[in-house]
């Protein structure tokens, strides 16, 4: 049986928690709601409104890193496009 490092144990526990919630951490297919640029434009347009409607987007890519700024984690998402995108998770 394999011996896992502490980091591997933490990652496996996070994987199990996602699976327990019914989330497939490695989906074979994702239906994108819009491109990253379209999502950025929608969020930017909503910032100018007094009472903006909530915006939901389904995007796909690889999280290259996460910048933690206070209580707001900012993942850097790399897609098949050349420029990475930064998103705020709420």
N, C-alpha and C positions, 0 to 999 in steps of 0.2 A: 504494500500500500504506500502511496506517495505521501511524503511529509510536506506540508504546505507552510510557507512563511507566513508571518503575521499579516503582511499586505495581501497575500493570496487568500487568506481566510476572510479578511474584511471584504474583498471583492466577491468571493463566493457567497457570503452572507447577503450582500446587496443584491446579487443576482437572484438568490432564493426569495428575497422580499418582493422583488418585482414580479417574479413568477407567481407568488402567493396572491398578489393583487390582480392576477390575470393578464399581466402585461408581458408580451413577447419581446424580450430585449433585443432580439435579432430577427426582426420581421423580414420575410422574403420579398414583400412588396409593400410599398407605401403609396397611397393616392395623395399626391400633392394638391393643395388647394390653390396655390399660386406660386410664382417664382419669388425668390428672395427680394428682388428689386420691387416687385408689386407689393409685397408685404411691407417693406420699408416705406414705400410711398403711401400706403394706406395708414400706417401708424403716424407718419409725418403729417398727413392731412388731418388726422384726428386730434393732433396736438393743438391745432389752430381753432378748434371748436370749443364752445363754452361747456357743453355737456356731451362729450363724445360717446358714441355707442361702443361697447366692447368689441374688439376685433380678435377673431380666432383664425389662426393660420396653421396649416400642416406643412412643415418643411422637412427636408431630409438632408443629411450630410454627416460628416464626422466632427465630433466635438474635439477640437485640437487642444484647447486649454480652457480654463475657467478663471476669470479674474474676479476676485472677491473684493468688492468695494463696500465696506460697511455691511448692510443687510441685503445688498443687491448683488447676487452672483451674475456675472456677465460671461456667458459662454461664447467662445470664438468658434463659429461653425464654418467648416471648409466643405464646399460643394465641388461640383465639376467645373464651376466657373473659376476664374483666376483670382478674384478678390474674396478674402474671407469676410464674414459678416459677424457683427456683434449683436447679441440680443439680451434683453433684460427679462428674467424669468419672474413671474408674479404668481 
